[in-house]
Amino acid sequence: MSAAQTLRARAAERILIKDGPYGTAIQAEKLPAAAYCAGLDLMKDQKGNNDLINLTQPQIVRATCEAFAEAGAEILATNTFNANAISQADFGAEHLVADINRASARIVREVADRYSKNGKPRWVAGALGPTNKTLSLSPNVNDPAFREVDFDQVKAVYREQIDALVEGGVDFILIETIFDTLNAKAAIFATLEAEQALGRELPLMISMTLTDLSGRNLSGHTVEAFWASVRHARPVTVGLNCSFGAAQLRPHLAALAALADTLVMAYPNAGLPNELGEYDEAAEETARQVRDWADNGLVNIVGGCCGTTPQHIAAIAGAVRDSTPRAVPAARRGTLLAGLEPMTIAA
């Protein structure tokens, strides 16, 4: 069976576990600027360029990935959230994008293969972040029509990243932390192009992030409208990540779970950050809230985002171990369209 078929089959039996973030682990290392660059000929300060350490400090990426696998994570994402030419341009490292993505995919692939045993597969998801530009909104309040990037440019940036992730051996393309639905559609287009060039399936995972408590992303879509905008891509999973923590995500996750005719994957932050930007929510508390999602039939796959650690992932895995996975509903009849709100036209 393909990776997508295997994932769906396992998800029908139990709730699966995704890993947590690399950023939290990397920040805990308190690396000096020189450790990020590690001899590469780069003109700008690389401190904070967490993606670059796939090349310069691969042992940290490997150890983090292993820690999540030991905690029970079955879906292991690459450390490539900002490994795209737009984001790397801030560090003057855009020429290293392909190398960064290949390296991360190979590290995670090796770990996933090593931990795939006793009939329990591990899958690799190639992570695509939203970039730091937006296609839907102007950064200039005096010129609402202005855009720093256009659709074709963003699509090409994602295509470069996807091609390198595929070369490194990923099973899925994970488009995550989507604050602008149009950016996500460029990533979807790039994935479909790459799939056509490969001549084989390149399954998608799609994850939206909410930017206010009303349940919208930055480009204004509700979760229902977001699903209407991306369901044509037939993703293996759709869901929510980052945002405000599990408790605040719950009503919006429930709305998506009732509508989406595919697996729902959700991975929250460890609560809300404190005044220093740190996350104080203990692993047991995050796990308790995620267990509530499971008890109410809202999820098929769960994991952690900002502030979560291998301890959080282990606690989440333990909390949902005996939970029944969400039943995927049949596709609704009718034409589903979306502006900022969904509109259904009866069949």
HELIX and SHEET records of a PDB file:
HELIX    1   1 ALA A    3  GLU A   13  1                                  11    
HELIX    2   2 TYR A   22  GLU A   29  1                                   8    
HELIX    3   3 ALA A   33  CYS A   37  1                                   5    
HELIX    4   4 ILE A   53  THR A   56  1                                   4    
HELIX    5   5 PRO A   58  GLU A   70  1                                  13    
HELIX    6   6 ALA A   85  GLN A   88  1                                   4    
HELIX    7   7 ALA A   89  PHE A   91  5                                   3    
HELIX    8   8 GLU A   94  LEU A   96  5                                   3    
HELIX    9   9 VAL A   97  TYR A  115  1                                  19    
HELIX   10  10 PHE A  151  GLY A  168  1                                  18    
HELIX   11  11 THR A  181  LEU A  198  1                                  18    
HELIX   12  12 VAL A  223  VAL A  230  1                                   8    
HELIX   13  13 ARG A  231  ALA A  233  5                                   3    
HELIX   14  14 ALA A  246  LEU A  259  1                                  14    
HELIX   15  15 ALA A  283  ASP A  295  1                                  13    
HELIX   16  16 PRO A  310  ALA A  319  1                                  10    
SHEET    1   A 8 LEU A  16  ILE A  17  0                                        
SHEET    2   A 8 ILE A 301  VAL A 302  1                                        
SHEET    3   A 8 LEU A 263  PRO A 268  1                                        
SHEET    4   A 8 THR A 237  CYS A 242  1                                        
SHEET    5   A 8 LEU A 204  MET A 208  1                                        
SHEET    6   A 8 PHE A 172  ILE A 178  1                                        
SHEET    7   A 8 TRP A 123  LEU A 128  1                                        
SHEET    8   A 8 ILE A  75  ALA A  77  1                                        
SHEET    1   B 2 THR A 335  ALA A 338  0                                        
SHEET    2   B 2 PRO A 342  ILE A 345 -1                                        
END                                                                             
